[in-house]
Amino acid sequence: MSDTSGSQTNITDGQQVQLLERVTGSVVTTLPWCVFFFINVTMLFTLRSKPVFCETSRYVLLYNLLFADTVQMALSHLLYLISASRLFLTYPVCGFLNFLVNLTTKISPLTLLVMSLERYVAVCYPLRHTTIITIRNTGVAIVVIWALGSLNILTRVLLMLDFPFKDLESLQMKEFCSDVSMVLGPRSNDYDSAFICVLFVSAGVAISFSYFSVIIAARSASTDKASARKARNTLLLHLVQLCLILSTTMFTSLFMALSGILTRILFVRFYAFLYVCVSLFPRCLCSLIYGFRDQTIRPVLMHHLCCGFLKPAVSNSK
């Protein structure tokens, strides 16, 4: 009798420890998420607060990049909290959420590609920049970006139809909702790997091409040296951002592999730490880089971040 009660006490203690770990992990990740999300939303509001931001192509592209990053951040954290709460979704609900996450994740490298080409045109073809990079052309580029991302989602949905859902006893999932759990079948896995490879290689080639073109153009006597230097630094930042986005796409797969190596408690702690560093922080990095680096955005952003207590300084840069 005493052995039975002792085992029940051990089970109860174990459940309490697991519950405490889940609550602690949720709090530790939600606090920085709130900070990052607030910064991104403030940056989005800033980029719609003045006409210069709405009428300049690079700011319009930046808004599109930030919008995708912010939506991706919100959806990813929602899925994280669902998993931490030990909730099992149905395949349709999990698929819908994951397709939205996948869509916004693919928008970021495509937008970086277009932003890099915009800097390339600005430095290498300064006289034609205003005729090539117009608000109308920028809008068309953004529509194409979202169309390509949506086409990828449609392809994944069609491939997923091959999965024999009718043979399942229930549409209720038996594992946590994640991007990996929605890769149903080898064809979906092969397509997803191929698309990610083509996407990031294309973006990397475009950014590298723009970077080296700017370096070559900077040697010309007719090129604005200061403008070329800023464009070169911006393209380097784009390349860093692309690498960070690539790391987020491998986040789930990496931890699926580590789950069989680490103990449960160590895995949960390690997951929470790297989730903030690898998945959340890169989505806020764009706001921090452009918000404090750009002389036009910085005073307005600081004004909004301080809730209007700090008056924006007048800036002549555009």
N, C-alpha and C positions, 0 to 999 in steps of 0.2 A: 504493500500500500504506500509506504513511504517512498519507494523507488518510483512508483507511478507519479506521485505528486512532485517529486524532485525533477523528473523528466519534463513534466508540464511547466514547472518553473523555469527550467532551462530554455524551453521553447518560447515561453513568454518573454524572457530576457532577450533572447535572440531576435524576436520580432520587434521589441522596443529599440534595440540597437540599430536594426535595419531601418526602422521608421525615423529614428534620430538622424541617421546618415542621409536619408532622402530629404528630410526637412532642411538639414544643414546645407546640403548641396544645392537645393533649390534657392535658399536665401543667399548663399554665397554667389551664385550665378545671376540671380535676379537683380541684386543691387548694382553691379556694374552694367548690366543690361539697361537698367533704368537711366543711368548716366549717359551711356552711349546713345540710347534711343532719344533722349532729350536733346542731345547735341545735334543729332541728325535731323530731327524734326525742326529744331530752331534754324539749322542751316537751310532746310527746304523753305521755311518761311522767309528767311533772309533773301533767298534767290528769287522770291516773288514780291519783294517789298519795294523795289525801285525799278524804274523803266530800263535803266542801263543793263540790268541783269536779264530782263526779258527780251532785249533787243540785240544782245551780243551772243554769237553762236556758241562760243566756248562755255558761257555760263548756262545756256540752254542744255548743252550736252552734259555739263556737270550736274544739273538738276535731274536729268534722266538717270545718270549713274547713281546719284544719291537716293533717288526714289526707289530704284530697284534694290539697292543695298538695304534701305530701311524696311521695305516690305519683306525682304529675305530674312532680315534680323528678327522681325516680329514673328514670322511663321516658324523659323527655326527654334526660337525660344518656346513657342507654343508647343511644338513637338517634344522639346526637351522636358517641359513640365508635365506633359502627358505621360511620357516614359517614366519620369521620376515618381509620378503618382501611381504607377503600376496599372495604368489603364490600357486595355486592349481595344483598338478601334476595329471597325469593319473595313474590308478591302476598298469599297467605294469611297469612304470618308478619308482613309489614309492615302489612297491614290490621288484624290482631289488636292489634299494639302501638299503632298509631295510633288505633284506636278506644278503647283504654284511656286514652291521653293525652287524646283529645277528650272522653271522659266526665268525667275528673277536672277538666279545664279548665272545663267547663260547670257543675260542681258549685260552684265558688268564687263566681261572681256570684249564683247562686241562694241560697247560704247567706248572703252579704252582704245580700241582699234581706230574708231572714227576720230576720237579726240587727238590721237597721235598724228593722223593724216592732216587734221586741221592745223596743228602746229607746224607740220612739214610745209604746207602751202604758205603759211604765214611768213616763214623765214626764207624759203627757197623761191617763192613767187609772190613777193610782197605787193607788187603792182596789180596782180590779178586776184589777190586774196579777197577783196571786197566784192568782186563779181562771181567768184567761185563759191566762197563760204558765205552764203546768204541765209537769212532766217528761213526762207522757203526751202532751200536745199537741206538745211539742217533738220527741218521738220520731216522732209522726205526720208532722210537718213535714219531718223528715230523710228519712223513707221516701218522701214525695212528691217531695222534691228529687232523690233518686237514681232514682226512677221516671221523672221527666221527662227526666233525663239519659240514662237507658237507652232511653227511647222515641226520643230523637233518634238514638242509635246504631242502633237497629233500623230507623229510617227510612232512614238512610244506607246500611245493608246492602241493603235492598230496592231502593234506587235504583241501587246498584252492580251488581245482578244484570242490569241492562240492558246492561252492557258485554259485548261479544262475546269472552269469555275463550277460547272454543273456537277462535277464529280465530288465537290466538297460537301461535307455534311452541313456546314454553315459558312456564311460570309464573314463570320467573326474571326479575326486574326488570332493566331496562337503565339505570336511574338510581337515585340514592340514595333510601332510604326516608325519606319526609317526609309531612306532612299534605297538601301540595300534590300530591304524586305519586299520592295515593289519591283525588283528586277526578277521577273518571273520567266524563267527559261533561258537557255543559252543564247538565243537570238537577241533577246533584249539586252543581255549583258554585253554581247559582241558589238551591238549597235551603239550602246551607251559609251563603251570604251573608245570606239572609233570616232564618234562625234566629239567627245571631249578632246581627243588627240588632235583632230583636225582643227577644232576651234582654237585651242591654246597655241598650237604651232602657227596658225595663221596670224593670230594676234601678236605673238612674239616676233614673227618675221616682219610684220608691219611696223611695230614699234622700233625694232632694231634698224630697219631700213630708214625710218624717219630720223632716228638718232644719228646715224652715220652721215646721212644727207645734210643734216643741220651742221655737223662738224665740218664737212667739206665746204658748205656754204659760208661758214664763219671765217674761212680763210680769204674769202673774196673781199676786196677793198670796198665794194658797194654795199656790203651787208652790215646792218646795224649790229655791232658786237654785243651790246647789252641785251638786245632782243634775242640774239642767237644763243647767248649764254643761258638766259632764262628758259628758252625753249628746250635746250639740251638738258637742263636740270629737271624740267617738267617731264620729259620723255624718260629719264632715268627713274623718276618716281612712278610713272606709268608701268615701267617694267617691274619694279618692286611690287606694285599693286597686283599685277598679273600673277606673279609668283605666289603672293599671299592668297589670291582667289583660287589658284590651282591647289594650294595646300588645303583649303576648305573643302574642295570636292573629294579629296582623299581622306577626309577626317573620319567618316563613318567606317570606311573599309579598314583604316588603320586600327581603330579600336575594336572592330570585330576580330582582328587577328590577336590583339593584346588581351582580349577577354579570356582566352584560353591559357595565358601565361601568368597573369597577375592574380592575386587573391581578390576576393570580391570587394573588401573594404578598400584596399589599395587601388583597385580598378576604378571604383566610384570617385575617390578623391582625385586620382590622376585625370579622369575624364572631365570632372568639373573644372580643374585648373586649365587644361588644354582647350576645353570648350570656350572659355573666356578669351584665352590668348590667340587661338587659331581660328575660331569661328566668329566670335563677336567683335573683337578688337579690329580686325582688318576692315570690317564693314563701317567702322567709325573713323578709320584712319584717313579716308578721303576728306571728311569734314574737317578734321584737324589740320591736314596738310594745306588744303586750299583756303580754309577759313582764316588761318593765321599767316599764310604765306602771301596771299593776294592782298595788295594794298587797298583795293576797292572793296573787297568783301570784309576784311578784318574789322574796321570800325563799326560797320553795321551789325556784324555778327556779335561783337562784344556788347553792343548796346542791347541786343535782344537776349543774349545769354544772361546779362545782368538785370533782366526784366525792366529795362528802361531807365535804370538808375545812372548808367554811364552814357553820357551824351556822345553820339558818333562824331568823330572829327571829320572835317571836310577834306576829302582826298581828290586830287586832280588826275590820278592815274586811272586808266581804263583797261 
